[in-house]
Amino acid sequence: MSSEISKLSIIIPAYNEEKTIAEVLSRIANLPLYKELKREILVVNDCSKDQTETAIQQFIEENQSGEIRYFKQEYNQGKGAAIHRGITEATGDLIIIQDADLELIPEEINDLLKESLEGPSRIVYGSRFLEDKHTKTKYVWHILGNGFLTRLSNLFSGLRLTDMMTCYKLVPREIIQDLKLKEKRFGFEPEITMKLAKIKGLKITEVPISYEARSKSEGKKISWKDGMKVIWCVIRYRFGN
């Protein structure tokens, strides 16, 4: 199975992440990928208002490997819209999304790659709840909220996931580009999951990942309003396109 796969596209949506974007890029660019896959890093700046663009440009100038492709949205549209841009521009056999905030550990991308290339399914989600690998999470709303949204998604999709809202979703490019995704904000997560669930014979497997949650004061952007949108998207994409 793995002989057909040679390149991974890593999409990094970024909005006001001047404090962490350079470290994320460094760790991704210097990460030896499983099976020595080639990589392309697609950074999509969602019209940040801080020094995110400066940090990205500086990193590219200092690391001219040719693996990083930079895009800037003309105006702020949301994480989902930034991911859409990355998906459209991607040329790899597999696509994965990496947040720019270091809540997740970039090196664990290889855990998803190994499962995809050696396991029963090319589509792999990184789950923050398969194992207790949280190093900082003290927010009950995070644990209970994600648990509720995932169970709701499972009810409508027929899947048995533990973390539907995870950022780490590894999907073959030809599949994800064919989904015609619409949601521009955090509705991206339930939309892609519900649409993948509709593909006959498709399987999604999960691997445990680590997680260090940020608070709002540290830059966390999702709110209870986004949670309500997620609920609406689960229902909408279960019965529509």
C-alpha positions in Angstrom: 0.0 0.0 0.0 2.7 2.5 1.0 4.6 2.1 -2.3 2.0 4.3 -4.0 2.6 7.2 -1.6 5.6 9.5 -2.0 4.6 13.0 -0.8 2.8 14.5 2.1 1.2 18.0 2.0 1.1 19.7 5.4 -1.4 22.6 5.5 -0.8 25.2 8.3 -3.6 27.8 8.7 -2.4 30.7 10.7 -4.1 33.7 12.2 -2.3 35.9 14.7 0.3 33.2 15.7 3.4 35.3 15.8 4.6 33.7 19.0 4.6 30.1 17.7 4.6 30.0 13.9 8.4 30.0 13.5 8.8 27.1 15.9 6.0 25.1 14.2 7.6 25.7 10.8 11.0 24.7 12.1 9.8 21.4 13.7 7.8 20.5 10.6 10.6 21.4 8.1 13.2 19.4 10.1 11.0 16.4 10.9 12.2 13.1 9.2 8.9 11.7 7.8 7.9 8.1 8.1 9.1 6.1 5.1 11.2 9.1 4.0 8.2 10.7 2.3 8.8 14.0 0.5 6.9 17.0 1.9 5.4 20.3 1.0 4.4 22.8 3.6 1.5 25.1 2.7 1.3 28.0 5.1 -2.0 30.0 4.7 -2.0 33.3 6.6 -5.6 34.2 7.2 -4.9 38.0 7.1 -3.2 38.1 10.5 -3.1 41.5 12.3 0.1 40.8 14.2 3.6 39.9 13.0 2.7 36.4 11.8 3.5 37.3 8.2 6.9 38.8 9.1 7.8 35.6 11.1 6.8 33.4 8.2 8.7 35.4 5.6 11.8 35.5 7.8 11.7 31.7 8.3 11.4 31.1 4.5 14.3 33.5 3.7 16.5 31.7 6.3 15.4 28.2 5.2 15.2 28.1 1.4 14.6 24.4 0.9 11.8 24.9 -1.5 9.4 22.9 0.6 7.4 25.9 1.9 4.7 27.6 -0.1 3.2 30.7 1.3 -0.3 32.1 0.7 -2.1 35.0 2.2 -5.8 35.5 2.3 -7.0 39.0 1.2 -9.2 39.3 4.2 -9.9 37.2 7.3 -12.2 34.3 6.4 -11.7 31.7 9.1 -9.7 28.6 9.7 -11.8 26.4 7.4 -11.3 28.9 4.5 -7.6 28.9 5.0 -7.6 25.1 4.9 -9.7 25.1 1.7 -7.0 27.2 0.1 -4.3 24.8 1.2 -6.3 21.8 -0.1 -6.7 23.5 -3.5 -3.0 24.2 -3.8 -1.8 20.8 -2.4 0.1 18.4 -4.7 0.9 15.6 -2.2 -0.5 12.1 -2.2 -1.7 12.7 1.4 -2.9 15.8 3.2 -2.7 16.6 6.9 -3.6 19.8 8.8 -1.2 21.3 11.4 -2.4 24.1 13.7 0.1 26.9 14.1 -0.4 27.2 17.9 1.6 24.2 19.2 -1.3 22.6 21.0 -0.3 19.4 19.2 3.1 17.9 18.8 4.3 18.0 15.1 6.5 15.0 15.5 3.4 12.8 16.1 2.4 13.3 12.5 4.5 10.2 11.9 2.2 8.2 14.1 -0.6 9.0 11.7 1.5 8.3 8.7 2.5 4.9 10.0 -1.1 4.0 10.6 -2.1 5.2 7.2 0.6 3.4 5.3 0.6 0.2 7.3 -3.0 0.0 8.6 -6.4 -0.8 7.2 -7.3 2.7 6.2 -5.5 5.6 4.5 -7.7 8.1 6.5 -6.4 8.6 10.0 -7.5 10.9 12.8 -5.3 11.8 15.7 -7.4 11.4 18.9 -6.7 13.5 22.0 -8.9 11.1 24.0 -7.8 7.6 23.1 -5.1 7.9 25.8 -4.6 10.4 28.6 -1.7 12.3 27.0 -2.9 15.8 28.0 -0.2 17.7 29.6 -2.0 20.9 30.5 -5.7 20.5 29.9 -7.7 21.6 32.9 -10.8 22.9 31.1 -13.9 20.8 31.8 -15.7 22.5 28.9 -13.0 21.2 26.5 -13.3 17.6 27.6 -17.1 17.5 28.0 -17.7 19.7 24.9 -15.6 17.7 22.6 -17.0 14.5 24.0 -20.6 15.7 23.3 -19.9 16.9 19.8 -18.1 13.7 18.9 -20.9 11.5 20.2 -23.4 13.6 18.3 -21.4 13.2 15.2 -21.1 9.5 15.7 -24.9 9.2 16.1 -25.5 10.9 12.8 -22.5 9.4 10.9 -22.5 5.9 12.1 -18.8 6.2 12.9 -17.2 5.3 16.2 -14.7 8.1 16.7 -13.4 9.4 20.0 -12.3 12.9 18.7 -14.2 14.3 15.7 -12.9 17.8 16.4 -9.2 16.9 16.2 -7.0 19.1 14.0 -4.9 16.1 12.9 -6.9 14.5 10.0 -4.8 12.6 7.4 -6.7 12.1 4.1 -5.7 11.2 0.6 -5.6 14.3 -1.6 -7.9 12.9 -4.3 -10.6 12.2 -1.7 -10.4 15.5 0.2 -10.3 17.6 -3.0 -13.4 15.8 -4.2 -15.5 16.6 -1.1 -16.4 20.2 -2.1 -16.0 21.6 1.4 -17.9 24.8 2.2 -17.5 25.6 5.9 -15.1 28.5 6.5 -14.7 28.4 10.2 -14.8 25.5 12.8 -17.6 23.9 11.0 -14.9 22.4 8.8 -14.4 19.6 11.3 -18.0 18.2 11.3 -18.4 18.8 7.6 -15.4 16.8 6.5 -16.3 14.0 8.9 -19.9 13.7 7.8 -18.9 13.8 4.2 -16.2 11.2 4.6 -18.7 9.0 6.4 -21.0 9.0 3.4 -18.4 7.4 1.1 -19.3 3.7 0.8 -16.6 1.3 2.1 -14.4 4.1 3.6 -12.9 3.6 7.0 -11.4 6.1 9.4 -9.0 4.9 12.0 -7.6 6.8 15.0 -4.3 7.0 16.8 -3.6 8.7 20.2 -1.9 12.1 20.1 -0.7 14.5 22.8 -2.5 17.8 23.5 -1.6 20.9 25.4 -4.6 23.2 25.5 -4.4 27.0 25.3 -6.6 29.3 27.2 -8.3 32.3 25.6 -5.7 34.6 27.0 -3.1 32.5 25.2 -4.9 32.8 21.9 -7.6 30.1 21.9 -10.1 31.2 19.3 -13.0 28.7 19.5 -16.1 29.7 21.5 -19.4 28.3 22.6 -20.9 29.9 19.5 -18.6 27.8 17.3 -19.9 24.8 19.3 -23.5 25.6 18.3 -22.3 25.9 14.7 -20.7 22.5 14.9 -24.0 21.0 16.0 -25.8 22.6 13.1 -23.2 21.4 10.7 -23.5 17.8 11.9 -27.2 17.8 11.1 -26.9 19.8 7.9 -24.2 17.6 6.3 -25.8 14.4 7.5 -28.9 15.1 5.4 -27.5 17.5 2.8 -24.4 18.4 0.8 
